[in-house]
Amino acid sequence: MSGARAVIKSSTMVQDELEEAIKVSTMALHSTNSEQEAAAQIKQTFEQRTNRTWHCLVGRNFACYVTYESKSFAYFYIGQQGVCLFCTD
């Protein structure tokens, strides 16, 4: 995954927040041993930074259909790993 760039599939986040989501996700995918650990780390990081409730899915093969707050949804790939991050406050 080294050097993998993000491919954004869908997002309603403002550009700065989306870039932060990609940065946090990249670091989590590199520093954890499983998709579940990466999702937990991404979720916790965003909750700490925003004081809002976030949900995160990470994996190679999943589909989702979620309800989310305005400007708080991102779905992107880093290498072969998909990340779906959204807020439900």
WOFEN-V373965 format. One line per field, one symbol per residue. phi: phi as a letter, one per 30 degrees, with the letter a starting at -180 (. if undefined). burial: I if it has 24 or more other C-alpha atoms within 12 Angstrom, else O. A space follows every 10 residues. Layout:
phi=???
burial=???
This chain:
phi=.eidcdcdca acddeddddd dddddddddd cccbdddddd ddeddddddc hbccbbcblc babbbbcbde hbbbbacbic cdbbbacbd
burial=OOOOOIOIOO IOIOOOOIOO IIOIIIIIII OOOOIOOIII IIIIIIOOOO OOOIIIIIIO OOOOOOOIOO OIIIIIIIOO IIIIIIIOO
